[in-house]
Amino acid sequence: MTVRRPETLRRWIAAYAAATATTASYETIRDAATGGQHDKPSRSATQPWRDVLERLWILDPVPAWLPTQNYLSRLAQVPKHHLADPALAAAILGFDADALLQGTQAGPRIPRSGLLLGRLFESLVTLSLRVYAQAAESQLRHLRLHGGSQEVDLIIERSDRRIIAVEVKLSRTVDDDDVRHLHWLREKIGTDLLDAVVINTGPEAYRRKDGIAVVPAALFGP
């Protein structure tokens, strides 16, 4: 395939890289990819760029979780953006290790919460869990209500529609605030929640008194 405008394609990749692990809207990503243009292209004109990036497996979004039972309302259906590898996102945005650790922000202007390093860590965890979920014939999803009042980073859904809920924290410790969305989900769906896990950077795996597991990403394995 011949890319007629490689610089345009690169800008779209950079915009999606800057939106890693977010649900940034199409309009936000389009504005980042077409900065400086007075007349913004329409969705129909720019959709082929996204399609090309997905066919090349450069974009690998995580779809929203839509439970079959009607026990959750106001679910958002937008995907969470990820590139095929978080290292690719960092390289495209021009970040080295020092820049990530210092929290420097560069590249397209994408509204984001937290530092880029934390979102790249979530993307790394997502990449690993996607592989393990596929091996177990399960699906990887995310959960977010409209407005973001409640959200869970990742949902692993089995064929029987029961799930494991996962939060990702770039931290060695986990406190009660880190698990509040997991408790909310447990209250909403009951036994359909098989387990709840926080994946972090700590030294050891353990289970909290409230039953939520804490697992360091360094212990990941098949």
C-alpha positions in Angstrom: 0.0 0.0 0.0 1.3 3.4 -0.9 0.8 6.3 1.5 0.3 9.4 -0.5 0.6 11.8 2.5 2.9 10.2 5.1 3.1 13.3 7.2 -0.7 13.4 7.6 -0.7 9.8 8.6 2.0 10.5 11.1 0.0 13.3 12.7 -3.0 11.0 13.1 -0.8 8.4 14.7 0.6 11.0 17.1 -2.9 12.2 18.0 -3.9 8.7 18.9 -0.6 8.2 20.8 -1.3 11.3 22.9 -4.8 9.9 23.6 -3.5 6.6 24.9 -5.7 5.0 27.6 -8.4 7.7 27.2 -11.8 7.9 25.6 -11.0 11.2 23.8 -13.7 12.1 21.3 -13.2 11.9 17.6 -13.4 15.7 17.4 -10.6 16.0 19.9 -8.4 13.7 18.1 -9.2 15.2 14.7 -8.3 18.7 16.1 -5.0 17.4 17.4 -4.2 15.7 14.1 -5.1 18.8 12.0 -3.8 21.6 14.2 -3.4 24.8 12.3 -6.0 24.0 9.7 -8.8 26.6 9.7 -11.3 24.3 7.9 -11.5 21.0 9.8 -12.1 18.0 7.6 -15.4 16.1 8.1 -15.7 12.7 9.7 -16.3 11.0 6.4 -13.1 12.6 5.0 -10.9 11.5 7.8 -12.4 8.1 8.8 -10.2 6.4 6.2 -7.1 7.4 8.1 -8.4 5.6 11.2 -9.4 2.6 9.1 -5.9 2.4 7.6 -4.3 2.6 11.1 -6.6 -0.2 12.4 -6.0 -2.4 9.4 -2.2 -2.0 9.9 -2.7 -3.0 13.6 -1.2 0.3 14.7 -4.4 1.2 16.5 -5.8 -1.4 18.9 -8.7 0.2 20.8 -10.4 -1.5 23.7 -14.2 -1.6 23.2 -16.7 -0.5 25.8 -18.3 -3.2 28.0 -22.0 -3.6 27.3 -23.6 -6.1 29.8 -26.5 -8.2 28.6 -28.4 -7.5 31.8 -29.9 -4.1 32.4 -28.3 -3.4 35.8 -26.2 -0.4 34.7 -27.5 2.8 33.2 -25.8 5.6 31.3 -23.0 3.4 30.0 -20.8 5.1 27.5 -20.0 3.1 24.3 -16.9 4.8 23.1 -13.7 2.8 22.9 -10.6 3.4 24.9 -7.7 4.4 22.6 -4.5 2.3 22.5 -1.7 1.8 20.1 -0.5 -1.8 19.4 2.5 -1.2 21.8 2.9 1.6 24.4 6.6 1.9 23.3 5.4 2.9 19.9 3.3 5.7 21.5 6.2 7.0 23.5 8.5 7.0 20.4 6.0 8.7 18.2 5.5 11.5 20.8 9.3 11.8 21.2 9.5 10.8 24.9 12.6 9.1 26.4 12.8 7.6 29.9 13.9 10.9 31.5 11.0 12.9 29.9 8.4 10.3 31.1 9.7 10.2 34.6 9.7 14.0 34.8 6.2 14.2 33.6 7.0 16.4 30.6 4.1 16.8 28.2 4.6 17.2 24.5 3.0 16.4 21.2 -0.6 17.0 20.1 -2.8 18.7 22.7 -5.1 16.0 24.1 -6.9 16.6 27.3 -5.8 13.9 29.7 -5.8 13.1 33.4 -2.6 12.3 35.1 0.8 12.0 33.5 1.6 10.2 30.3 3.7 7.6 32.1 0.7 6.4 34.0 -1.4 6.0 30.9 1.4 4.2 29.1 1.6 1.8 32.1 -2.1 1.1 31.7 -1.5 0.5 28.0 1.3 -2.0 28.8 -1.0 -3.8 31.2 -3.8 -3.8 28.6 -1.5 -5.3 26.0 -0.6 -8.2 28.4 -4.2 -8.8 29.5 -5.4 -8.8 26.0 -3.1 -11.7 25.2 -4.1 -13.7 28.3 -7.8 -13.0 27.7 -7.7 -14.2 24.1 -5.9 -17.4 25.3 -8.7 -18.0 27.8 -11.3 -17.3 25.1 -12.4 -14.2 26.8 -12.9 -10.6 25.7 -11.2 -7.4 27.0 -13.4 -4.4 27.5 -13.5 -1.2 29.6 -16.3 0.4 31.6 -17.2 4.1 31.8 -20.4 5.9 32.6 -21.3 9.1 30.6 -19.5 12.0 32.3 -17.0 9.6 33.9 -18.6 9.5 37.3 -17.8 5.8 37.5 -15.3 3.8 35.4 -13.2 0.7 35.6 -10.0 0.5 33.5 -10.5 -3.0 32.2 -13.1 -5.7 32.1 -12.3 -9.3 31.2 -15.6 -11.0 30.1 -16.0 -14.7 29.8 -18.4 -16.4 27.3 -20.9 -16.8 30.2 -20.8 -13.0 30.5 -19.4 -13.1 34.0 -16.4 -10.7 34.5 -13.2 -9.8 36.2 -12.8 -6.1 36.9 -9.3 -4.6 36.8 -8.0 -1.2 37.9 -4.4 -0.2 36.9 -2.4 2.0 39.3 1.1 3.3 38.7 1.9 3.0 42.4 3.5 0.6 44.9 0.6 0.9 47.3 -3.2 0.6 47.0 -5.5 2.5 49.3 -9.3 2.6 49.7 -9.7 5.4 47.2 -8.1 3.2 44.5 -10.7 0.5 44.8 -13.9 2.6 45.2 -15.0 1.9 41.6 -14.5 -1.8 42.1 -16.7 -1.7 45.2 -19.4 0.2 43.2 -19.4 -2.4 40.4 -19.6 -5.3 42.9 -22.7 -3.6 44.5 -24.3 -3.2 41.1 -23.7 -6.6 39.5 -23.3 -9.0 42.5 -22.2 -12.5 41.6 -21.6 -11.7 37.9 -18.3 -10.2 39.2 -16.0 -13.2 39.5 -13.1 -11.1 41.0 -11.7 -7.6 41.3 -8.1 -6.8 40.9 -5.8 -3.8 41.1 -2.6 -4.1 39.1 0.2 -2.0 40.4 4.0 -1.7 40.6 4.4 -3.1 44.2 6.7 -5.8 45.3 4.2 -8.6 46.0 0.8 -10.0 45.3 -1.8 -10.1 48.1 -5.5 -9.9 48.8 -7.0 -7.0 50.7 -9.4 -7.5 53.6 -12.2 -6.4 51.4 -11.4 -9.3 49.0 -9.8 -7.3 46.2 -6.6 -8.8 44.8 -3.5 -6.6 44.3 -1.1 -8.0 41.7 2.2 -6.3 40.6 2.5 -6.1 36.8 6.0 -7.6 37.1 4.4 -10.9 38.2 2.4 -11.2 35.0 2.6 -14.6 33.2 0.5 -17.1 31.4 
